[in-house]
Amino acid sequence: MRDREYVLNAMEETTGGRLIQNYYRIGGLQDDIDENFQKNVKNVCEYLKPKLQEYVNVFGDNVITHQRLEGVGTFTKEQCIEYGCSGSNSRASGWANDIRKNYPYDMYDKVEWDQIILDESDAQARYYLRVKEIEQSIRIIEQLIDNIPEGEYYIKQKPIIKCPEGQWYFAVEGTSGEFGVYLDSRGDKSPYRMKIRPMALSLVGALDEMVSGSKVADLIAVGAGLDYVIPDIDR
């Protein structure tokens, strides 16, 4: 919670919001970035780097943590594929499925970063993998922060955008896995059918098999490791 405030402060100075940014628009951003944004982001990155090791020293390598997380909520690569569990949770089980690597979008193919893969397949691996992915996120940000192009921050869009006829699917790497949108278009102003592929539904679907035979208390550790978001399930 302490270090979270540093991130929120940097975002608030540009967006005006803390938890809910309400900053992005179809066509750009609601406003230009704050003049201190780049400096603030660099400061946050430098601040967080040593903190990541502190998290591991204090919590990740704690003997209690090892006893409560190792071997708990194990889910193999094959099971992740069968249930459609994507994202960090499956990469902790050896499945290299990061959409940013396999199907690059935005600037992900223009910067250098590593896809983190672990094979332990338990709650402890999911924790470690997320810490390592924060390191990669900082690495990506540092390559981009001084290369924000000049120009308009918002380009006005047409009020109605007609999608060409056909079936379309596009996905991005979300915080808990693949977030995708399927669109079936007849070329009209409204889609014939639209389906959102949430990140969390497959994770919850796998929860029964993941915790079967475990202690009730293990459900908390497994749920925290999966990091599913309840409203995401309702999509």
Secondary structure, DSSP 8 states (H G I E B T S, - for coil): -HHHHHHHHHHHHHHS-SS----EETTEESS---TTHHHHHHHHHHHHHHHHHHHIIIIIT-HHHHHHHTTSS---HHHHHHHT--THHHHTTT----HHHHS--TTTTTS----------SHHHHHHHHHHHHHHHHHHHHHHGGG---S-SB----S-----SEEEEEEEEETTEEEEEEEEE-SSSS-SEEEEE-SSHHHHHHHHHHHTTS-TTHHHHHHHHHT--HHHHT-
